[in-house]
């Protein structure tokens, strides 16, 4: 079980993320919310915490995104 769980959420056409009952956002779109959640999660990991990031799907359920997948996507966007 991770120390911290970041949940990227979509509510009333607004994207944000939650951590320990605190809301961060709004963000301009889904990807901006994901990037912000991962940036904060990376910072917390650097402090030695265990973290996970869950992203809300169109069905309302959440799925975990492994850090290596997000890092690969971020690298691809930077090089594009």
matplotlib code that plots the C-alpha trace (Angstrom):
import matplotlib.pyplot as plt

x = [0.0, 1.5, 2.0, 0.2, -2.3, -2.9, -6.3, -6.7, -10.4, -12.9, -15.9, -18.3, -16.0, -13.0, -9.8, -7.8, -6.2, -6.8, -4.3, -5.4, -8.7, -7.1, -8.0, -5.4, -6.6, -8.4, -6.2, -6.9, -7.3, -6.8, -3.2, -2.3, -3.9, -2.0, 1.3, 0.8, -0.1, 3.0, 5.2, 4.0, 4.3, 7.9, 8.7, 7.2, 9.1, 12.3, 11.5, 11.4, 7.6, 5.8, 3.2, 0.8, -1.2, -4.7, -6.5, -10.3, -11.7, -14.8, -16.7, -15.9, -13.5, -9.8, -6.7, -3.2, -0.5, 3.0, 5.7, 7.8, 4.8, 4.3, 8.0, 8.1, 5.1, 6.5, 9.8, 8.0, 6.0, 9.2, 11.0, 8.0]
y = [0.0, 3.4, 6.2, 8.6, 8.1, 10.9, 10.7, 12.6, 13.4, 14.9, 16.7, 19.1, 19.6, 20.4, 18.4, 18.3, 15.9, 14.9, 14.0, 13.2, 15.0, 18.1, 19.2, 20.7, 22.4, 23.3, 22.4, 23.3, 19.7, 16.1, 15.9, 19.0, 17.5, 14.2, 16.1, 18.1, 15.0, 13.2, 16.2, 16.3, 12.5, 12.6, 15.2, 13.1, 10.0, 11.9, 12.5, 8.7, 8.3, 5.5, 6.9, 5.9, 7.9, 6.8, 8.3, 8.5, 6.9, 7.8, 5.1, 6.8, 4.1, 4.6, 2.9, 3.1, 4.4, 3.1, 5.8, 4.4, 4.8, 8.4, 9.2, 7.7, 9.8, 13.0, 12.4, 11.8, 15.1, 17.1, 15.7, 16.3]
z = [0.0, -1.0, 1.4, -1.0, -3.7, -6.3, -8.1, -11.3, -11.5, -13.9, -12.3, -13.9, -17.0, -14.7, -14.4, -11.2, -8.8, -5.2, -2.5, 1.1, 0.7, -0.8, -4.3, -6.7, -9.9, -12.0, -15.0, -18.6, -19.7, -18.7, -19.7, -17.7, -14.6, -15.2, -15.7, -12.5, -10.5, -11.7, -11.0, -7.4, -7.1, -8.4, -5.8, -3.0, -4.3, -4.1, -0.4, 0.0, 0.0, -1.9, -4.3, -6.9, -9.5, -10.5, -13.4, -13.7, -16.9, -18.8, -16.9, -13.6, -12.5, -11.8, -13.3, -12.0, -14.4, -13.7, -13.5, -16.3, -18.7, -17.8, -18.0, -21.5, -22.6, -21.1, -22.9, -26.2, -25.8, -25.0, -28.1, -30.4]

ax = plt.figure().add_subplot(projection="3d")
ax.plot(x, y, z, "-o")
ax.set_aspect("equal")
plt.show()
